[in-house]
């Protein structure tokens, strides 16, 4: 009997969790399985992962297998974080390689955004596929060795392609350019703006701008909060997401402003309702940090586009690759005044907002997880 090819996705992170990387792993596995492969997700048995069924947590099909591998997990202690991270990462790299040696076949696909586990796998398997989420700031020689060993590499934006060619002389035939994606069905839900607000206890008489995501500085959330001070009193900026520690700190800084509402972390299934409750959605990423300006391909942007609401986004290369003036309202990064004007424009120019929302929705249909998986398999010849 012919062996059915398996894709093993190696993910070193809490799974499931509120992190975008964890969502990437779940949605990728679901989409790959829909393409007809057997899919196995290998993840560490981390103490602080959500103690719930990942298929229920992400509202996805149970069409792949999750295997939790033993690991050294001391990060919850809050001390010696760099040391404990490396020890756990190295241990997971070894344990995942041992698992593959016993469970995988030579022609199976080993797929990961984790360089060290995948590097170990290259010594035993030829079909290794690296999805590059960040870009190395140091130890470039070692990273160059790793890139030469993997068979294929996927990058999220064209800036990374240029840098890979420049620094590592990587052949174009080895690189696939593929941004992040969204499951449109998750965000284009049947609920009116008014009903969404009633469900979430949001005011019906306010002009509401919503941000969903973490409260890290490079996300530009401080600029968005500062822009609230320049808005009329009938406006409300709602921040959905953030770790418990970050939410507490953010509330201390901005919680006294009546035009700011900080609701904290919410389940992934609830995020589409918050976005449907909005008059507009804001992506205020900074231009001051490379991770924001160049490295990222924001999943949040695709989720916004699928929600059918006008998007106000900052003018940085990582965002410009996905949207322009025909699909979003583009504003200067790190500029509260420009962001305020963009928010006002989205509300006051209703006809324009409806047009760019429709354009964005049509565009995002090319960036679903299923379509992404099809293009990946076409590239690697499976």
C-alpha positions in Angstrom: 0.0 0.0 0.0 1.4 3.4 -1.0 2.3 5.7 1.9 0.2 8.8 2.2 2.5 11.8 2.3 2.5 13.7 5.6 3.3 17.3 6.4 4.8 17.8 9.9 4.6 21.4 11.1 7.1 22.1 13.9 6.0 25.0 16.2 7.8 26.1 19.3 5.3 28.2 21.2 2.3 28.0 23.5 -0.4 26.1 21.6 -3.1 27.2 21.7 -2.6 30.7 22.8 -3.6 34.3 22.1 -0.4 34.8 20.0 -0.6 35.4 16.3 2.1 32.7 15.7 -0.1 30.1 17.4 -3.0 31.1 15.1 -0.7 30.8 12.1 0.1 27.2 13.1 -3.5 26.2 13.6 -4.8 27.8 10.4 -1.9 26.6 8.3 -2.4 23.0 9.4 -6.1 23.2 8.7 -5.5 24.5 5.2 -2.8 22.0 4.4 -5.1 19.2 5.5 -7.8 20.5 3.3 -5.4 20.1 0.4 -5.4 16.3 0.9 -2.3 15.7 3.0 -2.1 14.1 6.4 -0.9 16.8 8.8 0.7 16.6 12.2 1.5 19.6 14.3 4.4 19.1 16.8 4.3 21.6 19.7 5.9 21.6 23.1 3.9 20.8 26.2 4.2 24.2 27.7 2.7 24.9 31.1 1.1 28.2 30.2 -0.7 27.1 27.1 -4.5 27.4 27.0 -5.9 24.3 28.7 -8.6 23.8 26.1 -9.3 21.9 22.8 -7.3 23.8 20.1 -9.9 23.0 17.5 -12.6 24.6 19.6 -10.3 27.5 20.6 -9.7 28.4 17.0 -13.0 27.2 15.6 -11.3 25.0 13.0 -11.9 21.6 11.5 -10.4 18.7 13.4 -8.7 17.5 10.2 -5.1 17.3 11.6 -3.3 15.8 14.6 -1.7 17.7 17.4 1.2 16.0 19.2 2.6 17.6 22.3 6.3 16.8 22.9 8.1 17.0 26.2 10.1 20.1 26.8 12.1 22.0 29.4 9.6 24.8 30.3 10.8 27.2 33.0 9.6 30.4 31.4 6.7 30.7 33.7 9.1 31.4 36.6 9.8 34.9 35.1 13.6 34.7 35.7 16.6 33.9 33.4 14.2 34.1 30.5 16.9 34.0 27.8 18.6 31.0 29.3 15.4 29.1 29.8 14.1 30.0 26.4 17.2 28.6 24.7 17.3 25.5 26.8 13.6 24.8 26.0 14.2 25.6 22.3 17.2 23.3 22.1 15.3 20.5 23.9 12.3 20.8 21.6 14.6 20.8 18.6 16.1 17.5 19.7 12.8 15.9 20.8 11.0 16.9 17.5 13.9 15.4 15.5 13.7 12.2 17.4 10.0 12.0 16.9 10.4 12.6 13.2 13.1 9.9 12.9 10.6 7.3 14.3 7.4 8.6 12.7 8.2 10.4 9.5 9.1 8.9 6.1 11.9 10.2 3.9 9.6 11.9 1.4 7.4 13.6 4.0 7.4 17.4 4.3 8.9 19.0 7.3 7.6 22.6 7.6 8.4 25.2 10.2 9.0 28.8 11.0 11.5 27.6 13.7 15.1 27.6 12.4 16.8 25.3 14.9 14.3 22.4 14.9 14.2 22.6 11.1 18.0 22.7 10.8 18.2 19.4 12.8 15.6 17.9 10.5 17.6 18.8 7.3 20.2 16.1 8.3 17.5 13.4 7.9 14.8 14.7 5.5 15.1 16.4 2.1 11.7 18.1 1.9 12.3 20.9 4.4 10.4 24.1 4.1 11.2 27.2 6.1 8.6 29.9 6.6 10.5 33.1 7.6 8.6 35.2 10.0 11.4 37.5 11.2 14.8 38.5 9.9 18.1 37.8 11.7 19.8 40.7 13.3 23.0 38.8 14.1 24.8 35.5 13.4 24.2 36.0 9.7 26.8 33.4 8.8 25.1 30.7 10.7 21.7 31.7 9.3 23.2 31.5 5.8 24.3 27.9 6.5 20.8 27.1 7.6 19.2 28.6 4.5 21.5 26.6 2.2 20.4 23.4 3.9 16.6 23.9 3.7 15.0 23.0 0.3 12.6 25.9 0.1 11.9 29.2 2.0 8.8 31.3 2.2 9.0 35.0 2.9 6.1 37.3 3.7 7.2 40.4 1.8 9.4 41.6 -1.0 11.8 43.4 1.3 12.9 40.1 2.8 13.5 38.7 -0.7 15.8 41.6 -1.6 17.7 41.1 1.7 18.0 37.3 1.2 19.5 37.9 -2.3 21.8 40.6 -1.1 23.1 38.9 2.0 23.0 35.2 1.2 22.8 34.9 -2.6 19.8 32.6 -2.4 18.4 31.5 -5.7 15.0 32.8 -6.7 13.8 29.3 -7.5 14.2 28.5 -3.8 12.1 31.4 -2.5 8.3 31.8 -2.4 6.8 35.2 -1.7 3.5 34.6 0.2 1.9 37.1 2.7 -0.1 36.0 5.7 -3.8 35.1 5.3 -7.3 35.0 6.8 -10.3 32.7 6.9 -12.9 35.1 5.5 -15.7 33.0 7.0 -14.5 33.8 10.5 -14.8 37.6 10.0 -17.5 38.1 7.5 -20.2 37.1 10.0 -23.9 37.8 9.8 -24.4 40.5 12.4 -25.3 44.1 12.1 -23.2 46.9 13.6 -26.0 47.7 16.0 -26.5 44.1 17.1 -22.8 43.6 17.6 -22.7 46.7 19.9 -25.6 45.5 21.9 -24.0 42.1 22.3 -20.8 43.7 23.5 -22.4 46.5 25.6 -20.9 49.2 23.4 -22.7 52.6 23.0 -24.9 52.9 20.0 -24.5 56.7 19.6 -20.7 56.8 19.4 -18.4 56.8 16.4 -16.2 53.8 17.2 -12.7 53.0 16.0 -11.5 49.5 16.9 -8.0 48.1 17.3 -7.6 44.4 17.9 -4.2 42.9 18.8 -1.4 43.2 21.3 -0.3 46.4 23.1 3.4 46.2 22.2 5.0 49.5 21.4 5.9 48.5 17.8 2.2 48.0 17.1 1.8 51.8 17.3 -0.9 51.6 20.0 0.5 54.6 21.9 0.1 56.8 18.8 -3.5 55.6 18.5 -4.3 56.3 22.1 -2.7 59.8 21.8 -4.9 60.5 18.8 -8.0 60.0 21.0 -7.2 63.4 22.7 -7.7 65.1 19.3 -11.0 63.6 18.5 -14.5 65.1 19.3 -16.2 63.7 22.5 -18.6 61.5 20.4 -15.7 59.3 19.2 -14.5 56.2 21.0 -11.4 54.2 20.4 -11.6 50.6 21.6 -8.5 48.5 22.3 -9.2 44.7 22.2 -6.3 42.5 23.3 -3.0 42.5 25.1 -1.5 40.5 27.9 -2.7 41.0 31.4 0.5 42.9 32.3 0.3 45.1 29.2 -3.4 45.9 29.7 -2.8 47.1 33.3 0.1 49.3 32.2 -1.9 50.7 29.2 -4.9 51.5 31.4 -2.6 53.5 33.8 -1.5 55.6 30.9 -4.7 56.1 28.9 -7.6 54.7 30.9 -8.8 58.1 32.2 -9.7 59.3 28.7 -13.4 59.0 28.1 -12.7 58.5 24.4 -10.6 55.4 25.1 -11.9 52.0 26.1 -9.5 49.2 27.0 -11.3 45.9 27.2 -8.3 43.5 27.4 -7.8 40.1 25.9 -10.8 38.3 24.4 -11.3 34.9 22.9 -10.4 34.6 19.2 -14.0 33.7 18.3 -15.2 37.0 19.8 -12.8 39.2 17.7 -15.0 39.3 14.6 -17.9 40.7 16.7 -15.7 43.5 18.0 -14.7 44.3 14.4 -18.3 44.2 13.1 -19.2 46.7 15.9 -16.8 49.3 14.6 -17.3 52.2 12.2 -13.6 51.7 11.2 -10.6 49.6 12.1 -7.2 50.9 12.8 -3.7 49.5 12.1 -1.3 52.1 13.6 2.0 50.2 13.2 5.2 52.2 13.9 7.9 53.0 11.4 10.5 53.2 14.2 11.2 49.4 14.5 12.2 47.0 11.8 9.9 44.3 12.9 7.0 46.6 12.1 8.3 48.5 9.2 9.9 45.6 7.2 9.5 42.1 8.8 5.8 41.6 9.5 2.9 40.7 7.3 0.1 41.6 9.7 -2.6 38.9 10.0 -4.7 41.6 11.7 -4.7 43.6 8.4 -6.2 40.6 6.5 -8.8 40.1 9.3 -9.7 43.8 9.0 -10.2 43.6 5.3 -12.4 40.5 5.7 -14.7 42.4 8.1 -16.1 44.8 5.6 -15.2 47.9 7.6 -12.9 50.8 6.3 -9.3 50.4 7.4 -7.0 53.2 8.5 -3.4 52.1 8.3 0.0 53.6 8.5 2.3 54.2 5.5 5.1 51.7 6.0 6.5 49.1 3.5 5.1 46.0 5.3 1.6 47.4 5.1 2.0 49.0 1.6 2.5 45.6 0.1 -1.0 44.7 1.0 -3.1 47.9 0.8 -2.9 51.2 -0.9 -5.2 54.3 -1.3 -7.8 52.2 -3.1 -8.2 49.7 -0.3 -7.5 51.7 2.9 -7.0 55.2 4.3 -3.2 55.6 4.5 -1.8 57.9 7.2 1.7 58.9 8.4 3.2 56.6 10.9 3.9 57.7 14.5 1.8 60.8 14.0 -1.2 61.3 16.2 -2.5 64.2 14.1 -2.4 62.3 10.8 -4.0 59.3 12.4 -6.8 61.5 13.8 -7.4 63.0 10.4 -7.6 59.5 8.9 -10.2 58.4 11.5 -12.3 61.5 10.9 -12.0 61.0 7.1 -13.3 57.4 7.5 -16.4 58.7 9.3 -17.1 61.8 7.4 -16.5 60.5 3.9 -18.9 57.6 4.0 -19.0 57.0 0.2 -15.3 56.7 0.0 -15.2 54.4 3.1 -17.7 52.1 1.5 -15.7 51.9 -1.7 -12.4 51.1 -0.1 -14.1 48.5 2.1 -15.5 46.8 -0.9 -12.2 46.9 -2.7 -10.4 45.5 0.4 -12.8 42.6 0.7 -12.4 41.6 -2.9 -8.6 41.8 -2.5 -8.5 39.7 0.6 -10.3 36.8 -1.1 -6.9 36.1 -2.7 -5.4 35.8 0.7 -7.3 33.0 2.4 -5.4 30.2 4.2 -6.8 27.7 1.7 -5.7 29.7 -1.3 -2.3 30.2 0.4 -1.9 26.5 0.9 -2.7 25.8 -2.7 0.0 28.2 -3.9 2.6 26.7 -1.5 1.9 23.2 -2.8 2.1 24.4 -6.4 5.5 25.9 -5.6 7.0 22.9 -4.0 5.6 20.6 -6.6 3.5 18.4 -4.4 
